[in-house]
Amino acid sequence: MPSFFSLNEQSATSSAPHNPARYSFVVGCGGTGGHIYPGLALARELQSGGSDIHFIGNRGGMEERIVADAGFPISTIHVQKLYRELKISNLLFPCRLATSVITAVRILRKIKPSGVICTGGFVSGPVAIAAILTRIPLYFHESNSYPGLTTRWLARFTNITFTSFAKTSSYLPKAKTLQLGIPLLPNKDLQEDFSPTEIGLQPDKPVILITGGSQGSQAINAAVDAALDSLLEKGYQVIWQTGKSGYDNYGKRHGKKTGLHVFSFSSRLKEFYRCARIAVTRAGAMTIAELEQNRLPAILIPLPTAADNHQHHNAAEQSKKGVSLLLRQSELNQASLMAAIDTLESNYDSYIEKLHSIPANTATQDIVKAILTDQEALHAGQN
């Protein structure tokens, strides 16, 4: 691995005896589900092959609960996001970054992992720097088309940076990259024979799935609120995830309408993907992976406040591939939403054909195989 700046101590990997039948990995992730769930998918695949897994996340972050619920041990650091606008809290960033790196170094020296895997977000930064300092093989996974700040700064020090979009490598000229897709957790609890009748809809009428994410989207909800009656009159049925804050308003206003299933949040969202004809969604990387997996044409409305405008880059890539339609939030209203749906419908066969030309998602298995192959090469070189 390329040198960064070294600590005057023996590295964690050099002091740990190698057992060729068993590796150990630390996974650094946090901040959003789009960073946590790919890390969990890789962790489960590695664990199923006999590797030991330990997570590092941010104290008080959602990853503490999610990782613990998944049955993996997790240690925490205390780092904050670096905001792009002027905020007083940014003054604390250098101090918290430094203390988080020191804490992460201590964790890595205690665990002595074979490698460190980071799946993006500000939590990954201190973990990645700690791996570089202790000379532990480092692997990144970047879900978004335009890589995040941590990836752009540190990918050059990784053994491999795994990407999901073809364009991503152009932003990382000094890194070794492999485009293998977005790791997805297996759908163990998915009801294969789910029918729309279970949520009060008819099985023979087209369904539009609308979601602004688990928290909902005020902009998407407002446009759907205005367009809903027109959609129902055109013969569509609508599955509408409003988010918690939107449900009190839109659930009361529309909840009793025929052909509509409105809810704040549901663990059955993956089943809803399977019965939809069209989706209207944000453009997070995980959402795009789910859309591709379910061969579902979509109108993508990027979140304009997403870091580095990465959702716009994601949506633009999908639009270029001909599998989704990009609709900017600044242009979103009843008329533009209805027009986008009409455009999607008029070219529906083309969208479906291109979606079915995308290979099945084997990213989890492919990335794990590449990591273990790299580990074997590293240990062979040491012997």
C-alpha positions as CSV (number, residue, x, y, z in Angstrom):
1,M,0.0,0.0,0.0
2,P,1.3,3.5,-0.7
3,S,2.7,5.3,2.4
4,F,1.0,8.2,4.0
5,F,2.7,9.3,7.2
6,S,3.8,6.5,9.5
7,L,3.7,5.8,13.2
8,N,6.9,4.6,14.7
9,E,5.4,1.3,15.8
10,Q,5.0,-2.1,14.3
11,S,2.0,-2.3,12.1
12,A,-1.1,-4.3,13.1
13,T,-0.9,-6.7,10.3
14,S,2.8,-7.5,10.8
15,S,2.2,-8.5,14.4
16,A,-0.8,-10.8,13.7
17,P,-0.1,-14.4,12.6
18,H,-1.9,-15.3,9.4
19,N,-4.4,-18.1,9.4
20,P,-5.1,-18.8,5.7
21,A,-8.5,-20.3,6.6
22,R,-9.7,-17.2,8.5
23,Y,-9.4,-13.5,8.0
24,S,-10.7,-10.6,10.1
25,F,-12.0,-7.3,8.9
26,V,-13.0,-4.0,10.4
27,V,-15.9,-2.2,8.6
28,G,-16.1,1.6,8.9
29,C,-19.5,3.1,8.0
30,G,-22.2,5.3,9.3
31,G,-24.3,8.4,8.8
32,T,-27.0,7.1,6.4
33,G,-28.4,3.7,5.4
34,G,-26.8,4.1,2.1
35,H,-23.4,3.7,3.8
36,I,-24.5,1.2,6.5
37,Y,-26.3,-1.4,4.5
38,P,-23.6,-2.0,1.9
39,G,-21.2,-2.5,4.8
40,L,-23.6,-5.0,6.4
41,A,-24.0,-6.9,3.1
42,L,-20.3,-7.3,2.8
43,A,-19.9,-8.2,6.4
44,R,-22.4,-11.0,6.2
45,E,-20.9,-12.4,3.1
46,L,-17.4,-12.3,4.7
47,Q,-18.7,-13.8,7.9
48,S,-20.4,-16.7,6.0
49,G,-16.9,-17.6,4.7
50,G,-15.4,-17.7,8.1
51,S,-14.1,-14.2,8.6
52,D,-14.3,-12.3,11.8
53,I,-16.1,-8.9,11.5
54,H,-16.0,-5.8,13.7
55,F,-17.6,-2.4,12.9
56,I,-16.5,1.1,13.7
57,G,-19.3,3.7,13.7
58,N,-20.1,7.1,15.1
59,R,-21.2,7.5,18.7
60,G,-25.0,8.0,18.7
61,G,-25.3,7.3,15.0
62,M,-28.0,5.1,13.5
63,E,-25.3,2.5,12.8
64,E,-25.0,1.7,16.5
65,R,-28.5,0.3,16.5
66,I,-28.5,-1.2,13.0
67,V,-25.2,-3.0,13.4
68,A,-26.0,-4.3,16.9
69,D,-29.4,-5.5,15.7
70,A,-27.6,-7.4,12.9
71,G,-25.5,-9.2,15.5
72,F,-22.1,-7.6,14.9
73,P,-19.8,-6.0,17.5
74,I,-19.3,-2.3,17.0
75,S,-16.8,0.2,18.5
76,T,-17.5,4.0,18.3
77,I,-15.6,7.1,17.5
78,H,-16.8,10.7,17.9
79,V,-16.5,12.6,14.6
80,Q,-18.8,15.2,13.1
81,K,-19.7,16.0,9.5
82,L,-17.8,18.8,7.7
83,Y,-20.5,21.1,6.5
84,R,-20.0,22.9,3.2
85,E,-21.7,26.1,4.4
86,L,-20.3,28.3,7.1
87,K,-21.2,26.8,10.5
88,I,-19.7,27.4,13.9
89,S,-19.6,23.7,14.5
90,N,-17.1,23.3,11.7
91,L,-14.5,24.8,14.1
92,L,-14.7,21.6,16.1
93,F,-14.1,19.4,13.0
94,P,-10.2,19.3,13.1
95,C,-10.2,18.4,16.8
96,R,-12.8,15.7,16.5
97,L,-11.2,14.3,13.4
98,A,-7.8,14.0,15.2
99,T,-9.3,12.4,18.3
100,S,-11.4,10.0,16.2
101,V,-8.3,9.0,14.2
102,I,-6.4,8.3,17.5
103,T,-9.4,6.3,18.8
104,A,-9.6,4.3,15.6
105,V,-5.9,3.6,15.6
106,R,-6.2,2.1,19.1
107,I,-9.2,0.0,18.0
108,L,-7.3,-1.3,15.0
109,R,-4.2,-2.1,17.0
110,K,-6.3,-4.1,19.5
111,I,-8.2,-6.0,16.8
112,K,-5.3,-6.5,14.4
113,P,-7.6,-7.0,11.3
114,S,-6.5,-8.4,8.0
115,G,-8.1,-5.5,6.3
116,V,-10.3,-2.4,6.7
117,I,-13.4,-1.8,4.6
118,C,-15.0,1.6,4.4
119,T,-18.3,2.2,2.7
120,G,-18.3,6.0,2.5
121,G,-19.6,9.0,4.6
122,F,-17.8,11.2,7.1
123,V,-17.5,8.3,9.6
124,S,-15.3,6.4,7.1
125,G,-12.7,9.2,7.1
126,P,-11.0,8.6,10.5
127,V,-11.2,4.9,10.1
128,A,-9.5,5.0,6.7
129,I,-6.8,7.3,8.0
130,A,-6.2,5.0,10.9
131,A,-5.8,2.1,8.5
132,I,-3.3,4.0,6.5
133,L,-1.3,5.0,9.5
134,T,-1.2,1.4,10.8
135,R,-0.5,0.1,7.3
136,I,-3.5,-2.2,7.3
137,P,-4.8,-3.0,3.8
138,L,-7.7,-0.7,3.0
139,Y,-10.7,-1.1,0.7
140,F,-13.3,1.4,-0.2
141,H,-16.8,1.0,-1.6
142,E,-18.3,4.1,-3.3
143,S,-22.0,3.8,-4.0
144,N,-22.5,7.1,-5.7
145,S,-21.7,8.2,-9.3
146,Y,-19.8,11.3,-7.9
147,P,-17.5,10.1,-5.1
148,G,-17.8,11.6,-1.7
149,L,-15.1,13.8,0.0
150,T,-13.6,10.9,1.9
151,T,-13.3,8.8,-1.2
152,R,-11.8,11.6,-3.3
153,W,-9.2,12.4,-0.7
154,L,-8.2,8.9,0.4
155,A,-8.9,6.4,-2.5
156,R,-5.3,6.7,-3.7
157,F,-4.2,4.9,-0.5
158,T,-6.6,2.0,-0.9
159,N,-5.7,-1.5,-2.2
160,I,-8.9,-1.4,-4.2
161,T,-11.8,1.1,-4.5
162,F,-15.0,-0.6,-5.6
163,T,-17.4,1.6,-7.5
164,S,-21.0,1.3,-8.6
165,F,-21.1,3.6,-11.7
166,A,-18.9,3.6,-14.7
167,K,-18.1,7.3,-14.4
168,T,-16.8,7.2,-10.9
169,S,-13.3,6.1,-11.7
170,S,-12.8,9.2,-13.8
171,Y,-12.9,11.2,-10.5
172,L,-10.3,8.9,-8.9
173,P,-7.4,8.9,-11.4
174,K,-4.8,7.7,-8.8
175,A,-6.8,4.9,-7.3
176,K,-7.1,1.2,-8.4
177,T,-10.9,0.9,-9.1
178,L,-13.2,-2.0,-9.9
179,Q,-16.8,-1.3,-11.0
180,L,-18.8,-4.2,-9.4
181,G,-22.1,-2.5,-8.3
182,I,-23.8,-1.9,-5.0
183,P,-23.9,-4.7,-2.3
184,L,-27.4,-5.5,-1.3
185,L,-28.6,-7.5,1.7
186,P,-30.5,-10.7,0.8
187,N,-34.3,-10.5,0.9
188,K,-34.6,-13.2,3.5
189,D,-38.0,-12.0,4.7
190,L,-39.4,-11.1,1.3
191,Q,-42.9,-12.5,0.7
192,E,-42.5,-13.9,-2.8
193,D,-46.3,-14.3,-3.4
194,F,-47.2,-10.7,-2.3
195,S,-50.4,-9.4,-3.9
196,P,-51.7,-5.8,-4.0
197,T,-55.0,-7.2,-2.6
198,E,-53.2,-7.4,0.7
199,I,-53.1,-3.6,0.9
200,G,-56.6,-3.0,-0.6
201,L,-55.5,-2.6,-4.3
202,Q,-56.6,-4.6,-7.4
203,P,-54.1,-7.0,-8.9
204,D,-55.0,-6.2,-12.5
205,K,-54.5,-2.4,-12.5
206,P,-51.1,-0.6,-12.8
207,V,-49.4,0.6,-9.7
208,I,-47.2,3.7,-9.2
209,L,-44.9,3.5,-6.2
210,I,-44.0,6.9,-4.7
211,T,-41.5,7.4,-2.0
212,G,-39.3,10.2,-0.8
213,G,-37.3,8.0,1.6
214,S,-38.0,6.9,5.1
215,Q,-38.4,10.5,6.3
216,G,-40.5,11.5,3.3
217,S,-40.1,14.4,1.0
218,Q,-42.1,17.6,1.3
219,A,-41.6,18.5,-2.3
220,I,-42.6,15.1,-3.7
221,N,-45.5,14.9,-1.3
222,A,-46.8,18.3,-2.4
223,A,-46.6,17.4,-6.1
224,V,-48.3,14.0,-5.5
225,D,-51.0,15.7,-3.4
226,A,-51.9,17.9,-6.4
227,A,-51.6,15.1,-9.0
228,L,-53.2,12.3,-7.0
229,D,-56.8,12.6,-8.3
230,S,-55.6,12.9,-11.9
231,L,-53.5,9.7,-11.5
232,L,-56.4,7.8,-10.0
233,E,-58.7,9.0,-12.8
234,K,-56.2,7.8,-15.4
235,G,-56.6,4.3,-14.0
236,Y,-53.4,4.1,-11.9
237,Q,-53.3,2.8,-8.3
238,V,-50.9,4.5,-6.0
239,I,-48.7,3.2,-3.2
240,W,-47.5,6.4,-1.4
241,Q,-44.9,6.6,1.3
242,T,-45.3,10.1,2.8
243,G,-42.8,9.8,5.7
244,K,-43.8,10.4,9.3
245,S,-44.2,14.2,9.1
246,G,-46.3,14.0,5.9
247,Y,-48.6,11.3,7.0
248,D,-50.7,13.3,9.4
249,N,-51.6,15.7,6.6
250,Y,-51.9,13.5,3.5
251,G,-53.1,10.4,5.2
252,K,-56.1,12.2,6.7
253,R,-56.8,14.0,3.4
254,H,-56.6,11.0,1.0
255,G,-56.4,7.8,3.1
256,K,-59.9,6.6,2.2
257,K,-59.6,7.0,-1.5
258,T,-60.1,3.9,-3.6
259,G,-56.9,2.8,-5.4
260,L,-54.6,4.4,-2.9
261,H,-52.4,2.9,-0.1
262,V,-50.8,5.7,1.8
263,F,-48.5,5.1,4.8
264,S,-45.6,6.8,6.7
265,F,-43.1,3.9,6.6
266,S,-43.4,0.2,5.9
267,S,-41.0,-2.7,6.3
268,R,-42.7,-4.2,3.2
269,L,-41.3,-1.6,0.8
270,K,-39.3,-4.2,-1.1
271,E,-42.5,-6.1,-1.7
272,F,-44.2,-3.0,-3.0
273,Y,-41.3,-2.6,-5.6
274,R,-42.3,-5.9,-7.1
275,C,-46.0,-5.0,-7.7
276,A,-45.3,-1.5,-9.2
277,R,-45.2,-0.6,-12.8
278,I,-43.5,2.8,-12.3
279,A,-41.7,4.4,-9.3
280,V,-41.3,8.0,-8.3
281,T,-38.3,8.3,-6.0
282,R,-35.3,10.1,-4.8
283,A,-31.9,9.1,-6.4
284,G,-29.9,7.6,-3.6
285,A,-27.5,4.8,-4.6
286,M,-29.3,2.2,-2.7
287,T,-32.7,3.2,-4.2
288,I,-31.2,2.9,-7.6
289,A,-29.8,-0.5,-6.9
290,E,-33.3,-1.7,-5.7
291,L,-34.9,-0.2,-8.8
292,E,-32.5,-2.1,-11.1
293,Q,-32.9,-5.3,-9.1
294,N,-36.7,-5.1,-9.6
295,R,-36.4,-4.0,-13.2
296,L,-38.6,-1.0,-12.3
297,P,-38.6,2.2,-14.5
298,A,-38.5,5.3,-12.4
299,I,-38.8,9.1,-12.3
300,L,-35.8,10.1,-10.2
301,I,-36.1,13.4,-8.3
302,P,-32.6,14.1,-6.8
303,L,-32.4,15.6,-3.3
304,P,-30.8,19.0,-4.1
305,T,-29.2,19.3,-0.7
306,A,-27.4,15.9,-0.9
307,A,-23.6,16.2,-0.3
308,D,-21.8,17.2,-3.5
309,N,-25.2,17.0,-5.3
310,H,-24.4,13.3,-5.7
311,Q,-28.1,12.3,-6.2
312,H,-28.2,14.5,-9.3
313,H,-25.1,12.7,-10.7
314,N,-26.7,9.3,-9.9
315,A,-29.9,10.3,-11.6
316,A,-28.1,11.6,-14.6
317,E,-26.2,8.4,-15.0
318,Q,-29.4,6.4,-14.9
319,S,-31.1,8.7,-17.4
320,K,-28.1,8.3,-19.7
321,K,-28.5,4.5,-19.5
322,G,-32.1,4.8,-20.5
323,V,-33.5,3.1,-17.4
324,S,-34.9,6.2,-15.5
325,L,-36.1,9.7,-16.1
326,L,-34.5,12.7,-14.3
327,L,-36.9,15.3,-13.0
328,R,-35.3,18.2,-11.0
329,Q,-37.0,19.2,-7.8
330,S,-36.9,22.9,-8.9
331,E,-39.1,21.9,-11.8
332,L,-41.4,19.5,-9.8
333,N,-45.1,20.3,-9.7
334,Q,-48.4,18.6,-10.7
335,A,-48.0,19.3,-14.4
336,S,-44.3,18.2,-14.7
337,L,-45.0,15.0,-12.7
338,M,-47.9,14.0,-14.9
339,A,-45.8,14.8,-18.0
340,A,-42.9,12.7,-16.8
341,I,-45.2,9.8,-16.1
342,D,-46.7,10.1,-19.6
343,T,-43.1,10.2,-21.1
344,L,-42.2,7.1,-19.2
345,E,-45.3,5.3,-20.3
346,S,-44.8,6.3,-24.0
347,N,-41.3,4.7,-23.9
348,Y,-42.1,2.0,-21.4
349,D,-40.9,-1.0,-23.5
350,S,-37.5,0.7,-24.1
351,Y,-37.0,1.3,-20.4
352,I,-38.0,-2.3,-19.6
353,E,-35.7,-3.7,-22.3
354,K,-32.7,-1.7,-21.0
355,L,-33.4,-2.6,-17.4
356,H,-33.5,-6.3,-18.3
357,S,-30.1,-5.9,-20.1
358,I,-28.5,-5.0,-16.8
359,P,-26.8,-8.1,-15.3
360,A,-28.1,-9.5,-12.0
361,N,-26.6,-7.8,-9.0
362,T,-23.8,-10.0,-7.6
363,A,-21.9,-7.1,-6.2
364,T,-21.7,-8.5,-2.7
365,Q,-20.2,-11.8,-3.8
366,D,-17.9,-10.2,-6.4
367,I,-16.5,-7.6,-4.0
368,V,-15.8,-10.1,-1.3
369,K,-14.1,-12.4,-3.8
370,A,-11.9,-9.5,-4.9
371,I,-11.0,-8.6,-1.3
372,L,-10.1,-12.2,-0.4
373,T,-8.1,-12.6,-3.6
374,D,-6.2,-9.5,-2.7
375,Q,-5.6,-10.8,0.8
376,E,-4.3,-14.1,-0.5
377,A,-1.9,-12.2,-2.8
378,L,-0.7,-10.0,0.1
379,H,0.0,-13.0,2.4
380,A,1.6,-15.0,-0.4
381,G,4.0,-12.1,-0.9
382,Q,4.9,-12.0,2.8
383,N,5.8,-15.7,2.8
